Amino acid sequence: MIERQLINENDDRSYFVYLTNRNERLKMFRKEINQILDEMDIIPMGYTNLWIYERVAIYEDEKWITFSNNDDAANKGYDFGRIKEEKYRTFFFFESIRPSTNELYMPDEETIIHDSYKEALDHMESRMHYFKSHYPNRVVYGMVAKHLYDFGWH
């Protein structure tokens, strides 16, 4: 299940884990990167990469909610793995069509890497307009995140 708090603008946690090549998506969402590092041993290893992202914007109801950059002072002194080039990823979350569930669905084919923040924002707006016109009864949220760190997780 996707953590619904990722799209909650009042939640002050900004860092989260994305595992490539896995069904488990976005289960670790923390206020500080070192909290993720302290809990990484609970994530089963396998043929995947473990990427740490910082959420920077949420798109909902045709409006942007942006988050200022976090102060990394609390994260100094940790070896975070290989630092990535500054890339951004867009994530889309669909409300379940079953009213009895509180889950969000994240289609993998819609999770895309972008070279710039502007490119990610433009892509997000374009796709959200598409979803709104093709699925008018579905609630869709979008999130732009900055790729911070990459760990080989074998």
Long-range contacts (C-beta under 8 A, 24 or more apart in sequence): 1-102, 1-103, 1-104, 2-26, 2-93, 2-103, 2-104, 2-105, 2-106, 3-27, 3-29, 4-102, 4-104, 5-29, 6-55, 6-91, 6-93, 6-143, 7-58, 7-60, 7-93, 7-104, 7-141, 7-143, 9-58, 9-65, 14-54, 14-55, 14-67, 14-70, 15-52, 15-53, 15-54, 15-70, 15-148, 16-52, 16-53, 16-55, 16-145, 17-43, 17-50, 17-51, 17-52, 17-53, 18-50, 18-51, 18-52, 18-53, 18-89, 18-145, 19-43, 19-48, 19-49, 19-50, 19-51, 19-153, 20-48, 20-49, 20-51, 21-46, 21-47, 21-48, 21-49, 22-46, 22-48, 25-106, 26-91, 26-106, 32-74, 32-75, 33-72, 33-75, 33-78, 33-80, 33-148, 33-149, 34-74, 34-75, 34-78, 37-78, 37-80, 40-151, 43-153, 45-153, 45-154, 46-153, 46-154, 47-154, 48-153, 48-154, 49-150, 49-151, 49-152, 49-153, 50-150, 50-151, 50-153, 51-84, 51-147, 51-149, 51-150, 51-151, 52-80, 52-148, 52-149, 52-150, 52-151, 53-89, 53-145, 53-146, 53-147, 53-148, 54-145, 54-146, 54-148, 55-143, 55-144, 55-145, 56-88, 56-117, 56-144, 56-145, 56-146, 57-121, 57-124, 57-143, 57-144, 58-141, 58-142, 58-143, 58-144, 59-124, 59-125, 59-128, 59-141, 59-142, 59-143, 59-144, 60-141, 60-142, 62-128, 64-121, 80-148, 80-149, 81-149, 81-150, 81-151, 82-149, 82-150, 82-151, 83-148, 83-149, 83-150, 84-147, 84-148, 84-149, 84-150, 85-147, 86-146, 86-147, 87-113, 87-114, 87-115, 87-146, 87-147, 88-113, 88-114, 88-115, 88-116, 88-117, 88-119, 88-120, 88-144, 88-145, 88-146, 88-147, 89-113, 89-114, 89-120, 89-144, 89-145, 89-147, 90-114, 90-120, 90-123, 90-124, 90-127, 90-142, 90-143, 90-144, 91-142, 91-143, 91-144, 91-145, 92-127, 92-128, 92-131, 92-140, 92-141, 92-142, 92-143, 93-140, 93-141, 93-142, 93-143, 94-135, 94-138, 94-139, 94-140, 95-138, 95-139, 95-140, 97-138, 104-141, 113-147, 117-144, 117-146, 120-144
